[in-house]
Amino acid sequence: MDLETGIHQNHFKKESWRTVLTLAYQSLGVVYGDLSTSPLYVYTSTFADDIEHSETNEEIYGILSFVFWTLTIVPLLKYVFIVLKADDNGEGGTFALYSLLCRHARVNPLPSSQVVDEDLSMYKNDIINPAPSTLSARLKSALEKHRVLQKFLLLLALIGACMVIGDGVLSPAISVFSAVSGIELAMSKGHHQCSEAMFADLGHFSQLSIKIAFTSIVYPSLILAYMGQAAYLSQNHVVDNNYRIGFYVSVPERLRWPVLILAILAAVVGSQAIITGTFSIIKQCSALGCFPRVKIVHISSKTHGQIYIPEINWILMLLCLAVTIGFRDTKSMGNAAGLVVITVMLVTTCLMSLVIVLCWHQSVILAICFILFFGTLEVLYLSAALIKFLEGAWVPIALSFFFMSVMCVWHYGTLRQYEFDLQNTVSVDRLLSLGPGLGIVRVGGIGLIHTDLVSGIPSIFSHFVTNIPAFHQVLVFLCVKTVSIAHVKHEERFLVGHIGLREHHIYRCVVRYGYRDARVDDVKFENDLICSIAEYIRTGREGLDNAGEDSVKQREEMMVVGTPSTHLDGIQVCEDNDVANTELASTSELREIQSPPVIKPRKRVRFVIPKSPEIDRNVQDELRALMEARVAGVAYIMGHSYVRAKQGSSLMKKMVINFGYDFLRRNCRTNTYVLNVPPASTLEVGMVCHI
């Protein structure tokens, strides 16, 4: 069984034991890489030099007991047996909990959300409305009613995301630094992290495989490692006045070099795992409109979640170097890393208590017990970490404040710009009524107008038509958006509808992606888009063009259309290199509509249409018009807005919009780059927006 199949184990009812054990083995490096390197520095950062002045072993046994119960209560009891069950269709992490809450309580911050999105199969899983008289229903109503609570919920999720990014800076530094520090001891011959990686990486593995790996290998191995160090320290810390505390001193001298090499390799693997997790978190934030656009490279076409973000990788490298050079010891790094992990755990506890009530529909008392038991313990950890504020704990707070500021500014500016576009939409009748006065003409080809709006015509297009009074034979207002679920099935990805009457040849297409889906906008996407519109014309809109005014609302309705890869019995696009296959299909059960001969066409395009009840003449004409436009070529019309705060705005708003948001927009990736739009076919339209 290939890895891609293994990735989506959670969606199948049964898993083979061979697959489960394989995933459990793979999770040892990916999920537990950071956790497994913690014995390298926990005792060092905990005791520092204090143990040299102690004549008893009470402190050593106390720390061992503390570590043992922490490992037992937090990773084993909380995460393995409770939190792992709160997966979002097989995905884990802080944003998985947040997306669950968004669907069950309708607190989605995305302005482009539609009611029709709730019909997605993965959206509807396990959603049961509680009885109106229950406390769960009251809590749900309060979250949906009060915007302040919704913003607080988003802020909580962003805090967790920022801390995970901070962990991506600190964990590689402390892990590698601790591993390499053994070189000095070997040549001379002389805060416990849980990075809740097991939950964040749930999408790569199944719940059962993670449970098996942790309970059978990771948990007992860590306990034995800490016990071994404690035993050695208890016997030797009072023998030698020059004795140094560390992992490598408990290793026999003849084994130090092999253990050193193994530790360095483990630190590298663990560091890579947390860096990859940081990439995933930033991708999710960007997809949900909470982080500036960045270049996301999918390094594998088969392995789910294998991404690389160049900009973030360079930023993490520079910050890791700065932390290592600035601290130069594991004690300060441990203080900083401890605060990061504890904060993420506390955020998970808060979100999980809401999931218990709103998503699992359990008793409020059970949720209160959960947050009191785990939350109280984690608050104690947090208070202990904050005491070390001046000794390194200030670093993650500073990093989180920086990333939080970027996220909040970007989210606020994006939301305000969307509201501006929504308030300044124009109707198709208004647009077409300008035609005679402006001398608007229709030119050959398909115009794809990228917009964030899911309804109405954006003002950027009317601005374009006013200055260049011509647009294409077929217009498609294309909205590529993210919904609050991890994945959208291919057969539910395209949502297509008409704008105005059929003879206008104006369509709207909403392409929906999950926050963990890969966006591939290339020739295949273009063909899928054209085929979805053709299939919509063939199956969904017959007779509406002759309807009366009462059906205007009906004409604005949209229909879910599958892609050619998921509906092989639907319309397919064939070009010159597929002539042989087309002819074969035509001689069997398919019919085709061919484009009329033209002088030196750039390409021949055919719509292969399956046999079905007789197609209406108007439908045939509309399909032929779409095909002729496809032959003429596709042009991408992108809006490039210059955002400014409107007059009368507060000083804070002017600083956020005119400086913060404008700076981020000018220095992040453009829509054309992120959507992989061919530059030769792109037309950018500039416009100043006062928000």
C-alpha positions as CSV (number, residue, x, y, z in Angstrom):
1,M,0.0,0.0,0.0
2,D,1.5,3.4,-1.0
3,L,2.0,6.2,1.4
4,E,-0.8,8.4,-0.1
5,T,-3.3,5.6,0.8
6,G,-1.8,5.3,4.2
7,I,-2.2,9.0,4.8
8,H,-5.9,8.9,4.6
9,Q,-6.3,5.9,6.9
10,N,-8.8,7.7,9.1
11,H,-11.4,7.9,6.4
12,F,-11.7,4.1,6.0
13,K,-13.5,1.8,8.4
14,K,-10.7,-0.8,8.6
15,E,-7.0,-0.7,8.4
16,S,-4.6,-3.6,7.8
17,W,-2.2,-4.3,10.7
18,R,0.7,-4.1,8.2
19,T,-0.3,-0.6,7.3
20,V,-0.9,0.5,10.9
21,L,2.5,-0.8,12.0
22,T,4.2,0.8,9.0
23,L,2.7,4.2,9.9
24,A,3.6,3.7,13.6
25,Y,7.2,3.2,12.6
26,Q,7.2,6.2,10.3
27,S,5.7,8.4,13.0
28,L,8.7,7.8,15.3
29,G,10.8,10.3,13.3
30,V,8.0,12.6,12.0
31,V,5.8,12.9,15.1
32,Y,8.1,12.3,18.0
33,G,11.4,13.6,16.6
34,D,11.3,16.7,18.9
35,L,10.0,14.8,21.9
36,S,12.6,12.1,21.6
37,T,15.5,14.5,21.8
38,S,14.3,16.1,25.1
39,P,16.5,13.9,27.3
40,L,19.5,15.7,25.7
41,Y,18.8,18.9,27.6
42,V,16.0,18.5,30.2
43,Y,18.2,17.8,33.2
44,T,20.8,20.3,32.1
45,S,18.3,23.2,31.8
46,T,16.6,22.1,35.0
47,F,19.5,21.8,37.4
48,A,22.1,24.1,36.0
49,D,24.7,24.4,38.7
50,D,22.4,24.0,41.7
51,I,22.9,20.2,42.0
52,E,26.6,20.7,42.8
53,H,25.7,22.2,46.2
54,S,23.2,19.4,47.1
55,E,24.2,16.6,49.4
56,T,21.1,14.5,48.8
57,N,19.2,13.0,45.9
58,E,15.8,14.5,46.7
59,E,16.0,17.0,43.9
60,I,17.0,14.4,41.4
61,Y,14.1,12.1,42.4
62,G,11.7,15.0,42.5
63,I,12.6,16.0,38.9
64,L,12.3,12.4,37.8
65,S,8.8,12.1,39.4
66,F,7.8,15.4,37.8
67,V,8.9,14.3,34.4
68,F,7.2,10.9,34.8
69,W,3.8,12.3,35.7
70,T,4.1,15.0,33.1
71,L,4.6,12.4,30.4
72,T,1.8,10.3,31.8
73,I,-0.8,13.0,32.2
74,V,-0.2,15.3,29.3
75,P,1.0,13.3,26.2
76,L,-0.4,9.9,27.2
77,L,-3.7,10.7,29.0
78,K,-4.6,14.1,27.4
79,Y,-3.4,13.7,23.8
80,V,-3.3,10.0,23.1
81,F,-6.6,9.1,24.7
82,I,-8.7,12.3,24.4
83,V,-7.4,15.0,22.0
84,L,-6.5,12.6,19.1
85,K,-10.2,11.8,18.9
86,A,-11.0,15.4,18.0
87,D,-9.8,15.1,14.4
88,D,-11.1,17.2,11.5
89,N,-11.8,14.4,9.0
90,G,-8.4,12.9,9.8
91,E,-6.5,16.2,10.3
92,G,-5.2,17.4,13.7
93,G,-3.7,20.5,15.2
94,T,-4.9,23.8,16.6
95,F,-6.6,24.8,13.4
96,A,-8.4,21.4,13.2
97,L,-10.1,22.2,16.5
98,Y,-10.9,25.7,15.3
99,S,-12.4,24.5,12.0
100,L,-14.6,22.0,13.9
101,L,-15.9,24.9,16.1
102,C,-16.4,27.1,13.0
103,R,-18.7,24.5,11.4
104,H,-20.6,23.5,14.5
105,A,-21.2,27.1,15.8
106,R,-21.0,29.1,12.5
107,V,-18.2,31.4,13.7
108,N,-16.3,31.2,10.5
109,P,-14.2,34.4,10.0
110,L,-13.9,33.9,6.2
111,P,-16.1,36.5,4.6
112,S,-16.6,34.4,1.4
113,S,-18.4,31.6,3.3
114,Q,-21.7,30.5,1.7
115,V,-24.6,28.5,3.0
116,V,-24.1,26.0,0.1
117,D,-20.7,25.2,1.7
118,E,-22.5,23.4,4.5
119,D,-23.7,20.8,1.9
120,L,-20.1,19.6,1.5
121,S,-19.9,15.9,2.5
122,M,-16.9,16.5,4.9
123,Y,-18.6,19.6,6.3
124,K,-21.7,17.8,7.4
125,N,-19.9,14.9,9.1
126,D,-21.1,14.4,12.7
127,I,-22.9,17.8,12.8
128,I,-25.9,17.4,15.1
129,N,-27.8,20.4,16.4
130,P,-28.2,20.3,20.1
131,A,-31.6,20.6,21.8
132,P,-32.6,24.3,22.2
133,S,-33.0,24.0,26.0
134,T,-29.5,22.6,26.6
135,L,-26.4,24.6,27.8
136,S,-24.7,23.5,24.6
137,A,-27.3,25.2,22.5
138,R,-27.0,28.4,24.6
139,L,-23.3,28.4,24.3
140,K,-23.6,27.9,20.5
141,S,-26.1,30.8,20.3
142,A,-23.8,33.1,22.3
143,L,-20.9,32.4,20.0
144,E,-22.9,33.0,16.9
145,K,-24.5,36.2,18.3
146,H,-21.5,38.0,19.8
147,R,-18.7,39.1,17.4
148,V,-16.4,39.7,20.4
149,L,-16.5,36.0,21.3
150,Q,-15.8,35.1,17.7
151,K,-12.8,37.4,17.5
152,F,-11.6,36.0,20.8
153,L,-11.9,32.4,19.5
154,L,-9.9,33.4,16.4
155,L,-7.3,35.2,18.5
156,L,-6.9,32.0,20.6
157,A,-6.3,29.9,17.5
158,L,-3.8,32.5,16.2
159,I,-1.9,32.5,19.5
160,G,-1.5,28.7,19.2
161,A,-0.3,29.1,15.6
162,C,2.2,31.8,16.6
163,M,3.6,29.7,19.3
164,V,4.0,26.7,17.0
165,I,6.0,29.0,14.6
166,G,8.1,30.1,17.6
167,D,8.7,26.4,18.4
168,G,10.0,26.1,14.8
169,V,12.6,28.6,15.7
170,L,13.6,27.4,19.2
171,S,13.3,23.6,18.9
172,P,15.9,23.2,16.2
173,A,18.3,25.5,18.0
174,I,18.1,23.7,21.4
175,S,18.0,20.2,19.9
176,V,21.0,20.5,17.7
177,F,22.9,22.6,20.2
178,S,22.3,20.0,22.9
179,A,23.3,17.2,20.6
180,V,26.5,18.9,19.4
181,S,27.5,19.9,22.9
182,G,28.5,16.3,23.5
183,I,31.5,16.7,21.2
184,E,33.5,18.6,23.8
185,L,32.9,15.9,26.4
186,A,33.6,13.1,24.0
187,M,36.9,14.6,22.9
188,S,38.0,15.4,26.4
189,K,37.0,11.9,27.5
190,G,35.5,13.3,30.6
191,H,11.7,21.6,30.2
192,H,10.2,18.9,28.9
193,Q,8.5,19.3,25.4
194,C,5.4,17.6,24.2
195,S,5.5,20.3,20.6
196,E,2.0,18.7,20.5
197,A,3.3,17.2,17.3
198,M,1.4,13.9,17.6
199,F,-1.9,15.8,17.2
200,A,-0.7,18.3,14.6
201,D,0.7,15.5,12.4
202,L,-2.5,13.4,12.7
203,G,-3.3,14.0,9.0
204,H,-0.1,12.1,8.0
205,F,-0.9,9.1,10.2
206,S,-3.9,7.3,11.7
207,Q,-5.0,7.6,15.3
208,L,-4.2,3.9,15.9
209,S,-0.7,4.1,14.5
210,I,0.1,7.1,16.7
211,K,-1.3,5.4,19.8
212,I,0.7,2.2,19.2
213,A,4.0,4.1,18.6
214,F,3.6,6.3,21.7
215,T,2.4,3.7,24.2
216,S,4.7,0.8,23.1
217,I,7.9,2.6,22.1
218,V,8.1,6.3,22.8
219,Y,6.6,6.5,26.3
220,P,8.6,3.5,27.8
221,S,11.8,4.6,26.1
222,L,11.6,8.2,27.4
223,I,10.8,6.9,30.9
224,L,13.8,4.6,30.8
225,A,16.1,7.4,29.5
226,Y,15.1,9.8,32.2
227,M,15.4,7.1,34.9
228,G,18.8,6.1,33.6
229,Q,20.1,9.7,33.8
230,A,18.6,10.2,37.3
231,A,20.2,7.0,38.5
232,Y,23.6,8.1,37.2
233,L,23.3,11.6,38.6
234,S,22.2,10.3,42.0
235,Q,25.4,8.2,42.3
236,N,27.9,10.6,40.9
237,H,26.9,14.2,41.5
238,V,28.6,14.4,44.9
239,V,31.7,12.5,44.0
240,D,33.5,15.0,41.8
241,N,33.4,18.7,42.5
242,N,34.1,19.5,38.8
243,Y,31.2,17.2,37.7
244,R,29.1,18.6,34.9
245,I,25.4,17.8,34.3
246,G,24.3,16.5,30.9
247,F,23.1,13.7,28.9
248,Y,26.5,12.5,27.7
249,V,28.1,12.1,31.1
250,S,25.7,9.2,31.8
251,V,26.9,7.4,28.7
252,P,29.8,5.0,29.0
253,E,33.0,6.5,27.5
254,R,33.4,3.9,24.8
255,L,29.9,4.5,23.6
256,R,29.9,8.3,23.5
257,W,30.9,8.8,19.9
258,P,28.2,6.4,18.5
259,V,25.6,7.9,20.9
260,L,26.8,11.4,19.8
261,I,26.3,10.6,16.1
262,L,22.9,9.1,16.9
263,A,21.8,12.1,18.9
264,I,22.9,14.6,16.2
265,L,20.9,12.6,13.6
266,A,17.9,12.5,15.9
267,A,18.1,16.2,16.5
268,V,18.3,16.9,12.8
269,V,15.2,14.7,12.1
270,G,13.3,16.3,15.0
271,S,14.2,19.8,13.8
272,Q,13.1,19.0,10.3
273,A,9.8,17.6,11.7
274,I,9.0,20.8,13.6
275,I,10.0,23.0,10.6
276,T,7.7,21.0,8.4
277,G,5.0,21.5,10.9
278,T,5.6,25.2,10.9
279,F,5.2,25.2,7.1
280,S,1.9,23.4,7.5
281,I,0.6,25.9,10.1
282,I,1.6,28.9,7.9
283,K,-0.1,27.3,4.9
284,Q,-3.3,26.9,7.0
285,C,-3.1,30.5,8.2
286,S,-2.6,31.8,4.7
287,A,-5.5,29.7,3.4
288,L,-7.8,31.1,6.0
289,G,-6.8,34.7,5.2
290,C,-4.7,35.2,8.3
291,F,-1.2,35.3,6.8
292,P,0.3,37.2,3.8
293,R,0.6,35.2,0.5
294,V,3.7,33.1,0.3
295,K,5.2,30.7,-2.2
296,I,4.1,27.2,-1.4
297,V,6.0,24.4,-3.2
298,H,4.5,20.9,-3.1
299,I,7.6,18.8,-3.2
300,S,5.7,15.5,-3.7
301,S,2.7,14.7,-5.9
302,K,1.9,11.6,-3.8
303,T,2.8,12.3,-0.2
304,H,0.2,14.5,1.5
305,G,1.4,17.7,3.2
306,Q,4.9,17.6,1.8
307,I,5.4,21.4,1.3
308,Y,8.2,23.9,1.3
309,I,8.0,27.6,1.8
310,P,11.2,29.4,0.8
311,E,10.5,32.7,2.6
312,I,9.6,31.1,5.9
313,N,12.6,28.7,5.7
314,W,15.0,31.6,5.4
315,I,13.3,33.5,8.2
316,L,13.5,30.4,10.5
317,M,17.2,29.9,9.6
318,L,18.1,33.5,10.5
319,L,16.0,33.4,13.7
320,C,17.6,30.1,14.7
321,L,21.1,31.5,14.2
322,A,20.2,34.6,16.2
323,V,18.8,32.5,19.1
324,T,21.8,30.2,19.2
325,I,24.4,33.0,19.0
326,G,22.4,35.2,21.5
327,F,21.9,32.5,24.2
328,R,24.8,30.1,23.7
329,D,23.5,27.8,26.4
330,T,20.6,25.3,26.7
331,K,19.3,26.7,29.9
332,S,18.0,30.0,28.3
333,M,16.8,28.1,25.2
334,G,15.0,25.6,27.5
335,N,13.2,28.4,29.3
336,A,12.1,29.9,26.0
337,A,11.1,26.5,24.4
338,G,9.2,25.5,27.6
339,L,7.0,28.6,27.4
340,V,6.2,28.0,23.8
341,V,5.1,24.4,24.3
342,I,3.1,25.1,27.5
343,T,1.2,27.9,25.8
344,V,0.2,25.7,22.9
345,M,-0.9,23.0,25.3
346,L,-3.1,25.5,27.2
347,V,-4.6,26.8,24.0
348,T,-5.4,23.2,22.9
349,T,-7.1,22.6,26.3
350,C,-9.3,25.7,26.0
351,L,-10.4,24.8,22.4
352,M,-10.8,21.2,23.4
353,S,-13.2,22.1,26.2
354,L,-15.4,23.8,23.6
355,V,-15.2,20.9,21.2
356,I,-16.4,18.6,24.0
357,V,-19.6,20.7,24.3
358,L,-20.3,21.9,20.8
359,C,-19.0,19.1,18.7
360,W,-19.3,16.0,20.8
361,H,-22.4,17.3,22.6
362,Q,-21.2,16.1,26.0
363,S,-22.1,17.5,29.3
364,V,-20.8,21.0,30.2
365,I,-19.7,19.5,33.5
366,L,-17.4,17.1,31.6
367,A,-15.9,20.0,29.7
368,I,-15.4,22.0,33.0
369,C,-13.7,19.0,34.6
370,F,-11.4,18.6,31.5
371,I,-10.3,22.2,31.6
372,L,-9.9,22.3,35.4
373,F,-7.8,19.1,35.5
374,F,-5.5,19.8,32.6
375,G,-5.8,23.5,32.5
376,T,-4.8,23.9,36.2
377,L,-1.7,21.8,35.6
378,E,-0.7,23.7,32.5
379,V,-1.3,27.1,34.2
380,L,1.2,26.0,36.9
381,Y,3.7,25.1,34.2
382,L,3.0,28.5,32.5
383,S,3.5,30.4,35.7
384,A,6.8,28.6,36.3
385,A,7.9,29.5,32.7
386,L,6.9,33.1,33.1
387,I,9.1,33.4,36.2
388,K,12.1,32.9,33.8
389,F,10.9,35.8,31.6
390,L,14.3,37.6,31.8
391,E,16.2,34.4,31.4
392,G,15.1,33.5,27.9
393,A,11.3,33.2,28.2
394,W,10.9,36.7,26.7
395,V,12.0,35.4,23.3
396,P,8.9,33.4,22.3
397,I,6.7,36.2,23.6
398,A,8.5,38.7,21.3
399,L,8.3,36.3,18.4
400,S,4.7,35.6,19.0
401,F,3.9,39.3,19.2
402,F,5.6,39.9,15.9
403,F,3.8,37.1,14.0
404,M,0.5,37.9,15.8
405,S,0.8,41.5,14.6
406,V,1.4,40.4,11.0
407,M,-1.5,38.0,11.1
408,C,-4.0,40.4,12.7
409,V,-3.0,43.3,10.3
410,W,-3.3,41.0,7.3
411,H,-6.7,39.5,8.4
412,Y,-8.1,43.0,9.3
413,G,-7.0,44.5,6.0
414,T,-8.2,41.6,3.9
415,L,-11.6,41.7,5.7
416,R,-12.0,45.4,5.2
417,Q,-11.1,45.1,1.5
418,Y,-13.6,42.4,1.0
419,E,-16.3,44.5,2.6
420,F,-15.3,47.4,0.3
421,D,-15.6,45.2,-2.8
422,L,-18.9,43.8,-1.6
423,Q,-20.3,47.3,-1.1
424,N,-19.2,48.5,-4.5
425,T,-20.5,45.6,-6.7
426,V,-22.3,46.4,-9.9
427,S,-25.2,44.5,-11.5
428,V,-24.9,42.9,-14.9
429,D,-27.8,44.9,-16.2
430,R,-26.1,48.1,-15.1
431,L,-22.9,47.0,-16.8
432,L,-24.5,46.1,-20.1
433,S,-26.6,49.3,-20.1
434,L,-23.3,51.2,-20.3
435,G,-22.5,49.4,-23.6
436,P,-24.1,51.7,-26.1
437,G,-22.7,54.8,-24.4
438,L,-19.2,53.5,-24.0
439,G,-19.1,51.6,-27.3
440,I,-18.4,48.3,-25.6
441,V,-17.6,45.4,-27.9
442,R,-17.2,41.7,-27.3
443,V,-13.9,40.2,-28.5
444,G,-13.1,36.5,-29.0
445,G,-11.8,34.4,-26.1
446,I,-12.6,33.6,-22.5
447,G,-11.9,36.3,-19.8
448,L,-11.2,34.8,-16.4
449,I,-11.8,37.6,-13.8
450,H,-10.3,36.6,-10.5
451,T,-12.2,37.9,-7.6
452,D,-12.7,37.2,-3.9
453,L,-16.5,37.8,-4.2
454,V,-18.9,35.0,-4.4
455,S,-21.8,37.2,-5.5
456,G,-22.1,40.3,-7.6
457,I,-19.6,41.8,-10.1
458,P,-16.5,43.4,-8.6
459,S,-15.9,47.1,-9.0
460,I,-12.5,46.3,-10.5
461,F,-14.2,45.0,-13.6
462,S,-16.4,48.0,-14.1
463,H,-13.3,50.1,-13.7
464,F,-11.6,48.0,-16.4
465,V,-14.6,48.3,-18.8
466,T,-14.8,52.1,-18.3
467,N,-11.2,52.6,-19.3
468,I,-11.1,49.8,-21.9
469,P,-14.6,49.4,-23.4
470,A,-14.2,45.8,-24.5
471,F,-14.5,42.4,-22.9
472,H,-14.4,38.8,-24.0
473,Q,-17.0,36.7,-25.7
474,V,-17.3,34.6,-22.6
475,L,-16.7,36.0,-19.1
476,V,-16.1,33.9,-16.1
477,F,-15.9,35.5,-12.6
478,L,-13.6,33.0,-10.9
479,C,-13.4,32.9,-7.1
480,V,-10.8,30.5,-5.6
481,K,-11.6,30.3,-1.9
482,T,-10.9,28.2,1.2
483,V,-13.6,26.6,3.3
484,S,-13.3,25.6,7.0
485,I,-12.7,21.9,6.4
486,A,-9.4,20.1,5.7
487,H,-10.2,18.7,2.3
488,V,-12.8,19.2,-0.4
489,K,-13.6,16.2,-2.7
490,H,-12.9,16.7,-6.4
491,E,-16.5,16.0,-7.3
492,E,-17.6,18.9,-5.0
493,R,-14.9,21.4,-5.9
494,F,-16.6,23.5,-8.7
495,L,-19.7,25.6,-8.0
496,V,-21.0,27.1,-11.3
497,G,-23.8,29.4,-12.1
498,H,-25.1,32.0,-14.7
499,I,-24.9,35.7,-14.2
500,G,-27.8,37.3,-16.1
501,L,-29.4,35.8,-19.2
502,R,-28.0,33.0,-21.2
503,E,-27.2,35.1,-24.2
504,H,-24.8,37.2,-22.1
505,H,-22.4,34.3,-21.8
506,I,-21.4,35.4,-18.3
507,Y,-20.7,32.8,-15.6
508,R,-19.6,32.6,-12.1
509,C,-17.4,29.7,-10.9
510,V,-16.4,29.2,-7.2
511,V,-13.6,26.8,-6.7
512,R,-13.5,25.5,-3.2
513,Y,-10.4,24.1,-1.4
514,G,-9.9,22.8,2.1
515,Y,-7.3,24.5,4.3
516,R,-5.0,21.4,3.8
517,D,-5.6,21.0,0.0
518,A,-3.0,21.7,-2.6
519,R,-3.9,24.3,-5.2
520,V,-2.8,23.4,-8.7
521,D,-3.7,26.2,-11.2
522,D,-2.3,25.1,-14.5
523,V,-3.5,23.8,-17.9
524,K,-5.3,20.9,-16.2
525,F,-7.1,23.3,-13.9
526,E,-8.1,25.4,-16.9
527,N,-9.5,22.4,-18.8
528,D,-11.4,21.3,-15.6
529,L,-12.8,24.8,-15.3
530,I,-14.0,24.9,-18.9
531,C,-15.5,21.3,-18.7
532,S,-17.3,22.2,-15.5
533,I,-19.0,25.2,-17.2
534,A,-19.8,23.0,-20.2
535,E,-21.3,20.3,-18.0
536,Y,-23.3,23.0,-16.1
537,I,-24.7,24.3,-19.4
538,R,-25.6,20.7,-20.5
539,T,-27.3,19.5,-17.3
540,G,-28.5,22.4,-15.2
541,R,-29.7,25.5,-17.0
542,E,-32.1,24.5,-19.7
543,G,-35.1,26.7,-20.1
544,L,-34.1,29.4,-17.7
545,D,-33.2,32.0,-20.4
546,N,-36.9,32.2,-21.4
547,A,-38.2,32.5,-17.9
548,G,-39.8,35.6,-16.5
549,E,-38.7,38.1,-13.9
550,D,-39.8,35.7,-11.1
551,S,-36.9,33.4,-12.0
552,V,-34.2,36.0,-11.6
553,K,-33.3,34.6,-8.2
554,Q,-33.3,31.1,-9.7
555,R,-30.9,32.2,-12.4
556,E,-28.5,33.3,-9.7
557,E,-28.5,29.9,-8.1
558,M,-25.3,27.8,-8.5
559,M,-24.8,24.1,-9.0
560,V,-22.1,21.7,-7.9
561,V,-20.4,20.3,-11.0
562,G,-17.8,17.5,-10.9
563,T,-14.5,17.6,-12.7
564,P,-13.7,15.4,-15.7
565,S,-11.5,13.2,-13.5
566,T,-14.4,12.4,-11.2
567,H,-17.2,12.2,-13.8
568,L,-15.9,10.3,-16.7
569,D,-19.4,10.2,-18.2
570,G,-19.5,14.0,-18.5
571,I,-18.2,16.4,-21.1
572,Q,-14.5,16.1,-21.9
573,V,-12.1,18.5,-23.7
574,C,-10.0,17.0,-26.5
575,E,-7.3,18.8,-28.5
576,D,-5.2,17.9,-31.5
577,N,-3.0,15.4,-29.6
578,D,-6.2,13.6,-28.6
579,V,-7.7,13.2,-32.0
580,A,-7.3,9.4,-32.1
581,N,-9.0,9.0,-28.8
582,T,-11.7,11.4,-29.8
583,E,-12.5,9.5,-33.0
584,L,-12.6,6.2,-31.1
585,A,-15.0,7.7,-28.5
586,S,-17.1,9.2,-31.3
587,T,-17.6,5.8,-33.0
588,S,-18.9,4.2,-29.8
589,E,-21.3,5.9,-27.4
590,L,-20.2,9.6,-27.6
591,R,-21.0,12.5,-29.7
592,E,-19.0,15.6,-30.3
593,I,-19.4,19.3,-31.1
594,Q,-16.4,20.5,-33.1
595,S,-15.2,24.1,-33.4
596,P,-15.8,25.6,-36.8
597,P,-12.7,25.8,-39.2
598,V,-10.7,29.0,-38.8
599,I,-7.6,30.3,-40.5
600,K,-4.5,29.0,-38.8
601,P,-6.1,28.1,-35.5
602,R,-3.8,28.0,-32.4
603,K,-5.4,24.6,-31.6
604,R,-8.4,22.5,-32.4
605,V,-10.8,22.0,-29.5
606,R,-13.5,19.4,-29.3
607,F,-16.2,18.9,-26.6
608,V,-16.9,15.2,-26.4
609,I,-20.4,14.8,-25.1
610,P,-21.9,11.6,-23.7
611,K,-25.1,10.3,-25.2
612,S,-28.1,11.6,-23.2
613,P,-31.6,12.8,-23.9
614,E,-31.8,15.1,-26.9
615,I,-29.9,18.4,-26.2
616,D,-31.9,21.6,-26.6
617,R,-30.8,23.8,-29.6
618,N,-30.1,26.7,-27.3
619,V,-27.8,24.5,-25.2
620,Q,-25.9,23.4,-28.3
621,D,-25.5,27.1,-29.3
622,E,-24.2,28.0,-25.8
623,L,-21.8,25.0,-25.8
624,R,-20.5,26.0,-29.3
625,A,-20.0,29.6,-28.2
626,L,-18.0,28.4,-25.2
627,M,-15.9,26.2,-27.4
628,E,-15.2,28.9,-29.9
629,A,-14.0,31.2,-27.1
630,R,-11.8,28.4,-25.8
631,V,-10.2,28.1,-29.2
632,A,-9.5,31.9,-29.2
633,G,-7.7,31.6,-25.9
634,V,-8.0,32.4,-22.2
635,A,-7.0,35.7,-20.6
636,Y,-6.6,36.2,-16.9
637,I,-7.8,39.6,-15.5
638,M,-6.4,40.2,-12.1
639,G,-7.2,43.1,-9.8
640,H,-4.3,45.0,-8.2
641,S,-5.8,47.2,-5.5
642,Y,-4.0,50.0,-3.7
643,V,-5.6,50.2,-0.3
644,R,-5.8,53.4,1.7
645,A,-7.7,54.3,4.8
646,K,-10.6,56.6,4.0
647,Q,-10.8,60.1,5.3
648,G,-11.9,60.5,8.9
649,S,-10.4,57.2,10.0
650,S,-8.7,57.0,13.3
651,L,-4.9,57.2,13.7
652,M,-4.7,53.5,14.6
653,K,-6.6,52.5,11.5
654,K,-4.5,54.7,9.3
655,M,-1.3,53.2,10.7
656,V,-2.6,49.6,10.2
657,I,-3.9,50.1,6.7
658,N,-1.6,52.7,5.2
659,F,1.6,51.3,6.6
660,G,1.2,47.8,8.0
661,Y,-1.2,46.3,5.5
662,D,0.1,48.2,2.5
663,F,3.7,47.2,3.4
664,L,2.7,43.5,3.6
665,R,0.7,43.7,0.3
666,R,3.7,45.2,-1.6
667,N,6.2,42.7,-0.2
668,C,4.2,39.4,-0.3
669,R,3.6,37.2,-3.3
670,T,1.1,38.5,-5.8
671,N,-2.1,36.7,-6.9
672,T,-0.6,35.9,-10.2
673,Y,2.4,34.1,-8.6
674,V,0.4,32.3,-6.0
675,L,-2.2,31.1,-8.5
676,N,0.4,30.1,-11.0
677,V,-1.2,32.2,-13.7
678,P,0.7,32.4,-17.0
679,P,2.2,36.0,-17.3
680,A,1.7,36.1,-21.1
681,S,-2.0,35.8,-20.6
682,T,-2.4,38.1,-17.6
683,L,-3.8,41.6,-17.4
684,E,-3.6,43.4,-14.1
685,V,-6.0,46.2,-13.4
686,G,-5.0,48.8,-10.8
687,M,-7.5,50.6,-8.6
688,V,-7.3,52.6,-5.4
689,C,-9.6,51.4,-2.6
690,H,-10.5,53.6,0.3
691,I,-11.5,51.4,3.2
